[in-house]
Amino acid sequence: MATEKNSSWERRTWPEVKRLAVEVPEAGIHLLKSRVYRREKDLEQLRKGGYNFDGLFQEKPWYKSLFDDFRELSPDELPAGMASGCEFGSVCINVMLYLPWLVGQCRANGVVFRRGNLKHISEASTLSHHASNGNGKADVVVNTTGLMASRLGGVMDSKVVPVRGQVVVVRNEAPHMVTKSGTDDGDGEVCYVMTRAAGGGTVLGGTYQKGSWESQPDANCAMRIMRRAVEAAPELVGPGRGVEGLDIVRHGVGLRPYREGGVRVEREKIGDTWVVHNYGHAGWGYQGSYGCAQDVVGLVDEILDRPKL
């Protein structure tokens, strides 16, 4: 989650993802309570700032004004070892449904999809199915290459690095999302539980390993992830049961597109090609997506000298 300084993208995205959860079930998003726990062991580090999850675990979080039902948890609601915590109504996205739904929305609005191997960002302008400027090229290229912004010619952003996230997906369900501010298993390991919409399973996480390109799951890490998840959300398996009570669907690894200094949303002339960049969202791309997209549209309009609506 972003810090308050950069919270505009998430503030503008929340109303739309909430609307989709309520009005568009086929989008694969559902409403779900979220609980955020701040460990006693992490308070000093949290108060200094610079924590992996940025604004999520702040003791006075900016997002308390975003949710009508935000509340701080009472002491008798806190698990052992937790200094404080909060609860609010959020959403959880089943990306296996949401991404195809987005593709459908794009196609319904005339978007043409093409595959290609690009060595340089300027090459993307030649892939347009209709160029309006008479030279066979698109007027503007929107660069949403994520992690590959670190390797694409013309961009080569050295500030972009992977943050490896390992998860376990299980069939068990939890009544709410759970996130803890830290673990006892090392700085690169985290704890969260998210039950996805429409039978998408529950995601148990995880890791936050900056600079790691490793794409394969680690079995020992998976056991730690499951143990932490059961401790944080014992409702997953029921009374008296441990990791053996989890019904595993699969193990997975993803590489978050982290960028030192934050997200890059800006325009740039590269050769004779106008480019609008939108990358570097690390692990919060979905929850800031509509806000970022609004800014991208504004930058494209500036390049094309269109009046703002």
Summary of the structure (lengths in Angstrom):
residues: 309
radius of gyration: 20.8
end to end distance: 29.0
largest distance: 70.2
contacts: 895
relative contact order: 0.16
helix: 34%
strand: 28%
